[in-house]
Amino acid sequence: MAHDDNDNNGISSAGNEALTPLPASRRVFGWSDHASLWFSLGVGLLVMQIGAYLVPAVGTRDAALAIALGSVIGAGLLAWTARLGCETGLASAGLMHATYGSAFARLPVLLNIVQLVGWTTFELVIMREGTQAIGQVAFGASLGSFWGGVFTTLLWGAVLLALLAGSMVKLVRRFVSRFGLPLVVISLLWLTWQFATRLQAKGLDAFWARPGDGSMGMFGALDLVIAMPVSWLPLVADYARHGKRSTGGLGSAFSGTWIGYALANIWCYALGVMVVSVAEPGTGLVTALLLAQGGLVALGLILIDELDNAYGDVYSGSVSTHSLLPRWSVKRWGLLLAALCIALALVLPMHTLEPFLLLLSSVFVPLYGVILGRLGSGRGVASTGTRQIDWAAALIWIAGITAYHALAKWAPQFGSALPTLAATFVLAWISRPKLSPAAAAGASALAQSRG
């Protein structure tokens, strides 16, 4: 029987679970677990809201192309990182240490913790506002007041704390895969049918030919779509490391993550486009969903699914925090971070989503371009802590952030995400340090054992 992933069984009190490869005895995720987890994490009201941003800016055809291409590319990056996490058994913090050196890696790990706290706070606010909207429709305005907002925030926060007190592995295998996934798929099917019927009544030809207002170019839309899966890059290895050994070159973590997330991302972006195309001007996304037949139940199920997004962020944040301060367990850090996010959700305004997403991309696209260039070709991973700073990797990352913002300002027609990713990957690959004979032999043995 596998150990609980949140405790420190088998690890000394001085051990660092986040920087230590997960032993084979604790790797229990199969293909369906990876696919269910990442489909579930890919579904969310935030994704639909970004889809709603696209249509007025670029038009329906360009939005559809950006959604399909951006989702496939973004999910592919997630899958590649998942495979790396599964092969090495390292958490995201461990991959950062192996790439950038044990001292410098603390900077991206800290930035990751900050962005995960921000995402969790976002999720709590979205769940609060969705619950308030449902309450206003079902029970009047009783949940729309200030104290109603406080109550719903604390309610969702309490559920999040309860989940964090348990096991991540059990949550994924027993709740997400068996219970949560079928319900959210049913909800998405129902909402898609409802809004597709409305679009057909208004005229599908007119919908498909709808032009954009020119406020965003095609590559800018692609950047915005890629920004959502990129925001998950610093988390994916924390879950993929629990995957079983890969087979046939396309391990369960790789294909399950790619297919699961790409399907969810395309579906939710497309649903956001459909909703904004039939809603009355000035109608918010949540309100439009509620006005659909059966929307109350469907939105309620999606809100429940939104909870696993918040859980995923906090759990990964706790793994990263444990890597910096290992005297506290992953579970203990998770409860503390969740309490912080609940407090922030009560006081912070959280309606600047697009700039926040693009800012995250500017940091994590080049960060993982370097990680994949250094570690993603199957050469093996250097032992963490052997180098304080890998200056070449650090400078490539910083240059990548600069290039991302420079492209956004002076050459927006080419986009920022893909050129920056390609450049940092190539530079990191070219500048890879040579492996010692022992490390090379170990990488070869690992590849054979997992191939």
C-alpha positions in Angstrom: 0.0 0.0 0.0 1.3 3.4 -1.0 2.2 5.9 1.7 0.1 9.1 2.1 1.8 11.7 -0.1 1.3 14.5 2.4 3.1 13.0 5.4 6.7 12.3 5.9 6.6 8.5 6.2 9.9 7.1 5.1 11.6 10.5 5.2 13.8 11.6 8.0 12.9 14.8 9.9 15.8 16.5 8.2 14.8 15.2 4.7 13.5 17.4 1.9 10.6 15.6 0.2 10.4 18.2 -2.6 14.0 17.8 -3.6 14.2 14.0 -3.3 13.1 11.6 -6.1 9.8 9.9 -5.2 10.5 6.2 -4.7 8.8 3.7 -7.1 6.7 2.3 -4.2 4.8 5.5 -4.0 4.1 6.0 -7.7 0.6 4.9 -8.3 -0.9 7.2 -11.0 -1.9 5.5 -14.2 -2.9 7.0 -17.6 -6.5 7.5 -16.5 -5.4 9.3 -13.3 -3.2 11.8 -15.2 -5.9 12.4 -17.9 -8.7 12.8 -15.3 -6.6 15.1 -13.1 -5.6 17.4 -16.0 -9.0 17.5 -17.7 -10.4 18.5 -14.3 -7.8 21.1 -13.7 -8.3 22.4 -17.3 -11.9 23.1 -16.7 -12.8 26.4 -15.0 -14.7 29.6 -15.2 -11.4 31.5 -15.6 -10.7 29.7 -18.8 -14.2 30.5 -20.1 -13.8 34.1 -19.2 -10.6 34.4 -21.3 -12.4 32.7 -24.2 -14.9 35.5 -23.8 -12.1 38.1 -24.2 -11.0 36.7 -27.6 -14.1 37.1 -29.8 -14.6 40.8 -29.7 -10.8 41.3 -30.3 -10.0 38.9 -33.1 -13.2 37.5 -34.4 -14.6 34.0 -34.3 -12.4 32.3 -36.9 -9.1 33.6 -35.6 -10.3 32.9 -32.0 -11.0 29.2 -33.0 -7.6 28.9 -34.6 -5.8 30.5 -31.6 -7.8 28.2 -29.2 -7.0 25.0 -31.0 -3.3 25.8 -31.7 -2.6 27.4 -28.4 -4.2 24.6 -26.4 -2.3 21.9 -28.3 1.0 23.7 -27.9 0.4 24.7 -24.2 -0.8 21.2 -23.3 2.2 19.7 -25.1 4.5 21.8 -22.9 2.7 20.5 -19.8 3.0 16.9 -21.1 6.7 17.2 -21.8 7.3 18.6 -18.3 5.1 15.8 -16.9 7.2 13.2 -18.6 10.3 14.8 -17.1 8.8 14.8 -13.6 7.7 11.1 -14.0 11.1 10.0 -15.3 13.1 11.7 -12.5 10.6 11.5 -9.7 11.4 15.1 -8.9 8.9 17.8 -7.9 8.9 21.1 -9.7 11.3 22.6 -7.2 13.7 19.7 -7.7 13.7 20.4 -11.5 14.5 24.0 -10.8 17.3 23.1 -8.5 18.8 20.7 -11.0 18.7 23.3 -13.8 19.6 26.6 -12.1 21.7 25.4 -9.0 20.6 25.1 -5.4 21.1 28.8 -4.5 19.6 30.5 -7.6 16.7 28.1 -7.8 15.2 29.7 -4.7 14.2 32.7 -6.8 12.0 30.9 -9.3 10.7 28.6 -6.5 9.7 31.7 -4.5 8.1 33.3 -7.6 6.1 30.1 -8.1 4.9 30.2 -4.5 3.7 33.8 -5.0 1.9 33.0 -8.2 0.2 30.0 -6.7 -1.0 32.0 -3.8 -2.4 34.5 -6.3 -4.1 31.8 -8.4 -5.7 30.2 -5.3 -7.0 33.6 -4.2 -8.4 34.0 -7.7 -10.2 30.7 -7.5 -11.7 31.5 -4.1 -13.0 34.8 -5.5 -14.5 33.1 -8.5 -16.2 30.5 -6.4 -17.5 33.2 -4.1 -18.9 35.2 -6.9 -20.4 32.2 -8.6 -22.0 31.1 -5.3 -23.4 34.6 -4.7 -24.9 34.6 -8.2 -26.5 31.2 -7.6 -27.8 32.5 -4.3 -29.4 35.5 -5.8 -31.2 33.5 -8.4 -32.3 30.7 -6.1 -32.9 32.6 -2.8 -33.0 36.3 -3.6 -30.3 38.8 -2.7 -29.3 37.3 0.7 -25.9 36.2 -0.5 -25.1 39.4 -2.4 -24.3 41.5 0.6 -20.8 42.1 2.1 -21.5 39.5 4.9 -22.8 37.1 2.3 -19.5 37.4 0.5 -17.6 36.8 3.7 -19.7 33.8 4.5 -19.3 32.2 1.0 -15.5 32.8 1.0 -15.1 31.2 4.4 -17.4 28.3 3.4 -15.3 27.4 0.3 -12.1 28.1 2.3 -13.3 25.6 5.0 -13.9 22.9 2.3 -10.4 23.6 0.9 -8.8 23.2 4.3 -10.6 19.9 4.8 -9.3 18.6 1.5 -5.8 19.6 2.3 -5.9 17.7 5.6 -6.2 14.5 3.5 -4.2 12.8 0.8 -3.6 14.2 -2.6 -3.2 10.8 -4.2 -6.5 9.5 -2.7 -8.3 12.7 -3.7 -7.2 12.3 -7.4 -7.9 8.6 -7.6 -11.1 8.3 -5.5 -12.8 11.7 -6.1 -11.6 13.4 -9.2 -11.4 10.3 -11.5 -14.5 8.4 -10.3 -16.9 11.2 -9.2 -15.8 14.7 -10.2 -14.9 14.0 -13.8 -18.2 12.5 -15.0 -20.2 15.3 -13.3 -18.2 18.1 -14.9 -18.3 16.4 -18.3 -22.1 16.2 -18.1 -22.3 19.9 -17.1 -20.1 20.9 -20.0 -22.1 18.8 -22.5 -25.4 20.4 -21.2 -24.1 24.0 -21.4 -22.6 23.4 -24.8 -25.9 22.1 -26.1 -27.7 25.0 -24.7 -25.5 27.7 -26.2 -25.0 25.9 -29.5 -28.8 25.8 -29.9 -28.9 29.6 -29.3 -26.2 30.2 -31.8 -28.0 28.1 -34.4 -31.1 30.2 -33.8 -29.1 33.4 -34.3 -27.4 32.0 -37.4 -24.2 30.0 -37.4 -22.9 31.7 -40.6 -23.1 35.1 -39.0 -21.4 33.8 -35.8 -18.5 32.2 -37.8 -18.0 35.3 -40.0 -18.0 37.7 -37.1 -14.9 40.0 -37.4 -12.7 41.3 -34.6 -12.3 44.9 -33.6 -8.6 44.8 -34.2 -7.6 45.4 -30.5 -5.6 42.1 -30.5 -3.7 40.4 -33.3 -3.6 36.6 -34.0 -0.3 36.0 -32.2 -1.5 38.1 -29.3 -4.6 35.8 -29.0 -2.3 32.8 -29.2 -0.2 34.2 -26.4 -3.3 34.7 -24.3 -4.5 31.1 -24.9 -1.0 29.6 -24.2 -0.8 31.7 -21.0 -3.4 29.4 -19.2 -1.5 26.1 -19.7 1.8 27.8 -19.1 0.5 28.9 -15.7 0.3 25.2 -14.7 3.9 24.5 -15.8 5.4 25.1 -12.4 2.9 22.6 -10.9 2.8 19.6 -13.3 5.8 17.7 -12.0 4.5 17.8 -8.5 1.7 15.4 -9.7 3.5 13.6 -12.6 6.2 12.3 -10.2 3.5 10.0 -8.8 3.1 8.4 -12.2 4.0 4.7 -12.8 6.9 3.9 -15.1 6.5 5.0 -18.8 6.2 2.5 -21.6 6.8 2.7 -25.3 8.3 6.2 -25.2 5.0 7.9 -24.5 4.6 7.4 -20.8 1.2 7.6 -19.1 2.1 11.0 -17.6 2.9 12.4 -21.0 -0.1 11.3 -23.0 -2.6 11.5 -20.2 -1.6 15.1 -19.3 -1.5 16.2 -23.0 -4.9 14.7 -24.0 -6.7 15.5 -20.7 -5.6 19.2 -20.6 -5.9 19.9 -24.3 -9.5 18.7 -24.5 -10.5 20.6 -21.4 -8.8 23.8 -22.5 -10.3 23.8 -26.0 -13.7 23.0 -24.7 -13.8 25.7 -22.0 -12.3 28.4 -24.3 -14.8 27.5 -27.0 -17.7 27.6 -24.5 -16.6 31.1 -23.4 -16.7 32.2 -27.0 -20.1 30.7 -27.5 -21.5 32.3 -24.3 -20.3 35.8 -25.1 -21.6 35.5 -28.6 -25.2 34.9 -27.6 -25.3 36.9 -24.3 -26.8 40.4 -24.2 -24.2 43.2 -24.1 -23.0 43.9 -20.6 -24.0 40.5 -19.3 -21.3 38.8 -17.2 -20.2 35.2 -17.9 -21.6 33.8 -14.7 -25.0 35.5 -15.2 -25.2 34.3 -18.8 -24.5 30.7 -17.6 -27.2 31.0 -15.0 -29.7 32.2 -17.5 -29.3 29.0 -19.6 -31.9 26.3 -19.0 -30.5 24.1 -16.3 -27.6 26.6 -15.9 -28.1 26.7 -12.1 -27.2 23.0 -11.6 -24.5 23.0 -14.3 -22.8 26.1 -12.8 -23.0 24.6 -9.4 -21.2 21.4 -10.6 -18.5 23.5 -12.3 -18.0 25.5 -9.1 -17.4 22.3 -7.3 -14.9 21.3 -9.9 -13.3 24.7 -9.5 -12.4 23.6 -6.0 -9.8 21.1 -7.3 -8.1 24.0 -9.1 -7.7 25.8 -5.8 -6.5 22.6 -4.2 -4.0 21.9 -7.0 -2.5 25.3 -6.6 -2.2 25.1 -2.8 -0.8 21.6 -2.8 1.9 22.5 -5.3 2.6 25.7 -3.4 3.1 23.7 -0.2 5.5 21.3 -2.0 7.5 24.3 -3.2 7.5 26.0 0.2 8.6 22.7 1.8 11.5 22.7 -0.5 12.7 26.0 1.0 11.7 25.3 4.6 11.7 21.5 5.0 11.2 21.4 8.8 7.5 21.7 8.2 5.7 19.0 6.3 3.9 19.5 2.9 0.6 19.1 4.7 1.3 21.7 7.3 2.5 24.2 4.7 -0.6 23.5 2.7 -2.9 24.4 5.5 -1.0 27.6 6.3 -1.0 28.7 2.6 -4.7 28.0 2.3 -5.4 30.2 5.4 -3.4 33.0 3.8 -5.3 32.7 0.5 -8.7 32.8 2.3 -7.6 36.0 4.1 -6.4 37.6 0.8 -9.7 36.6 -1.0 -11.6 38.6 1.7 -9.7 41.9 1.1 -8.1 42.0 -2.4 -9.7 43.2 -5.6 -9.2 40.4 -8.1 -10.4 41.6 -11.5 -7.2 42.2 -13.5 -6.9 38.8 -15.0 -5.4 39.3 -18.5 -2.3 41.4 -17.4 -1.7 38.9 -14.5 -1.8 35.9 -16.9 0.6 37.6 -19.4 3.0 38.6 -16.6 3.1 35.0 -15.5 3.9 33.9 -19.0 6.8 36.3 -19.3 8.4 34.6 -16.3 7.5 30.9 -16.7 7.7 30.5 -20.5 11.5 31.2 -20.5 11.9 29.5 -17.1 10.7 26.2 -18.6 12.3 26.8 -21.9 15.6 26.5 -20.1 14.5 23.5 -18.0 13.3 21.6 -21.0 16.4 22.5 -23.0 18.6 21.3 -20.2 16.7 18.3 -18.9 14.0 17.4 -21.4 16.2 15.4 -23.8 16.7 12.4 -21.6 20.3 13.1 -20.7 19.6 12.7 -17.0 19.5 15.2 -14.1 22.4 16.3 -12.1 22.2 15.8 -8.4 20.5 18.7 -6.7 22.6 20.9 -4.5 25.9 20.1 -6.3 26.0 23.6 -7.9 25.1 26.9 -6.2 24.4 28.8 -9.4 24.3 27.7 -13.0 25.1 31.2 -14.5 24.4 30.2 -18.1 20.9 28.9 -17.2 20.2 31.9 -15.0 21.3 34.4 -17.6 19.3 32.7 -20.4 16.2 32.8 -18.2 16.6 36.5 -17.4 17.3 37.3 -21.1 14.2 35.3 -22.0 12.0 37.5 -19.7 13.5 40.6 -21.3 12.9 39.3 -24.8 9.3 38.4 -23.9 8.5 42.0 -22.9 10.5 43.5 -25.8 8.5 41.4 -28.3 5.2 42.4 -26.7 6.1 46.1 -26.9 8.0 46.4 -30.3 6.9 43.4 -32.3 3.4 42.3 -31.1 2.5 40.9 -34.5 5.0 38.0 -33.9 3.7 37.2 -30.4 5.9 36.6 -27.4 5.4 33.1 -26.0 6.6 31.0 -28.9 9.7 33.0 -30.0 10.8 33.3 -26.4 10.2 29.6 -25.7 12.1 28.5 -28.8 15.1 30.8 -28.2 15.5 29.9 -24.5 15.2 26.2 -25.3 17.8 26.3 -28.0 20.3 28.4 -26.0 19.8 26.1 -22.9 20.3 23.0 -25.1 23.5 24.3 -26.7 24.9 25.4 -23.3 24.2 22.1 -21.5 27.1 21.1 -19.2 28.6 17.7 -20.0 27.5 14.8 -17.8 30.0 12.9 -15.8 30.4 9.2 -16.9 28.6 8.1 -13.8 25.7 10.4 -14.5 25.5 9.4 -18.1 25.4 5.7 -17.2 22.7 6.4 -14.7 20.6 8.3 -17.2 21.0 5.5 -19.7 19.9 2.9 -17.1 16.9 5.1 -16.1 15.8 5.4 -19.8 16.0 1.7 -20.3 14.1 0.9 -17.1 11.3 3.4 -18.1 11.3 2.7 -21.8 
